[in-house]
Amino acid sequence: MGRGRAKAKQTKVARELKYHSPNTDLTALQRELAGAGKSNHDFDDDYKEYVDDDEDHADEDPDPWVRPTR
């Protein structure tokens, strides 16, 4: 298949996707979205050891990428 045929096929597929929407099962979508509200996994505990609880960072070096003010 040459480039012309490939481009024509891509154009045809794009046109079909743009103008002909597939049948959507809205009740299945609603069930899926309603069930995704809660998770059994607690993500906060995974990174607890990396959390810096110290809020005071005034003594740290400033950002090296920030231009100094004059």
Secondary structure as UniProt FT lines:
FT   HELIX           3..19
FT   HELIX           26..35
FT   HELIX           43..46
FT   HELIX           48..50
FT   TURN            58..59
FT   TURN            64..65
//
